[in-house]
Amino acid sequence: MQAFDAVVVGAGAAGLFCAGQAGQRGLRILLIDHAARLGEKIRISGGGRCNFTNREAGPANFLSENPAFCRSALARYTPADFIKLVQGHGIAFHEKHKGQLFCDGSSEQIIQMLLNECEAGGVTRWQPCTVADVHPLPEGGFDLDTSHGPVRTPRLVVATGGLPVPKIGASDWGLRLAKRLDHAIVEPRPALVPLTFDADAWAPFAALAGLSLPVEVSVGSGKARGRFLEDLLFTHRGLSGPAILQISSYRTASDQPLQINLAPELQLDKELIEAKAASRRQLGNEFGARLPQRLAAAWLERAKLDASRPLPECRDADLQRLGRSVHDWQLMPSGDEGWRKAEVMRGGVSTRDLSSQTLESRRVPGLYFIGEVVDVTGWLGGYNFQWAWASAAACAQAMAQASTTASAST
């Protein structure tokens, strides 16, 4: 049986970073992953350029049953810390939008950087390798049955990620282990995911597939309300784009409608009335000058208004109703595109069973959960990667301190 100071299961963003950080703090680390290629989610992120963090990442950008849980880790390892690491490896990057940072080259640069960090920490990697079972020991620590043989360790880190994109190896291994060891699980569901609608209800809009425009979208109320000003994309089955991906994480019930303002920078109900006094254009032309043409045509048809009617002949009440409907489109999704299209998982191992300082289990000493497997979900735009780095760093620091304390007491 081989022995290590800590075993990290899962070689995604959080697992790779934790292994490297812990190894560089003097721990003998074994990193295990069941996939033949590591870091696949990193590889496909950001269109292959990896949106590796967001300059503005803070607790307000994350969802959890305990919103305060992420504060400690995020405060101790910030976007500036990771940016410094990226710069130290000579990786060029740029800011694309609202603090989102991308590699100038490819995601492979981030993967190679993490591998270099692991190498600098003397990390042992077993891949592909599966963990058939975990046995907590009465005296503390764990025995692992792996496809590469048995392993004993005083510390086990679960960094197995979430359930999205099963085709690249997503697994519920970490959730099953947590549940078996009596940890509460916040029900996992797809997040940052396109929304779908009943085919008949969506038929009037299906022809708009590919159309994109800036909107304001909101859902919920009070502290649970989500609101975003982002681009929306029409699809054959429903809605996508950054606005919809963001709001999907806030939609907590299947009977919760979306509120969409399709022209947030305009006041169409007033503008159409004002235009009526000065224009003899047809309604369709005047309306189409303020919205994308295809959307304007579909919207007039939905409102049962004649696009060819001269604007002065339109009733004020119809123009006001038309304008207000653009600013307050309420619609009820029937579902979403599921795990295959979701970017992250909402839910996971309940934070009430974990220390916010160390990410260690309150139920099983020496067991840690980091990254996406934990009930902490970030916004679209590099926030989830920052949680991976921050939770991994907090865990690595805690394990190194625990090891030093244990050595001093023996």
Secondary structure, DSSP 4 states (H G I P E B T S, - for coil): -EE-SEEEE--SHHHHHHHHHHHHTT--EEEE-SSSSS-HHHHHGGGGT-EEEETT--GGGEE-SSTTTTHHHHHHS-HHHHHHHHHHTT--EEEEETTEEEESS-THHHHHHHHHHHHHTT-EEE-S--EEEEEE-TTSSEEEEETTEEEEES-EEE----SS-GGGT---HHHHHHHHTT--EEEEEEES--EE--HHHHHHHHTTTT-EEEEEEEES-GGG-EEEEEEEEE-SSEEESHHHHHHHTT--STT--EEEES-TT--HHHHHHHHHHH--SBHHHHHHTTS-HHHHHHHHHHTT--TTSBGGGS-HHHHHHHHHHHH-EEE---EE--TTT-SEEEEEE-GGGB-TTT-BBSSSTTEEE-GGGBS-EEPTTTHHHHHHHHHHHHHHHHHHHHHHHHHHH-
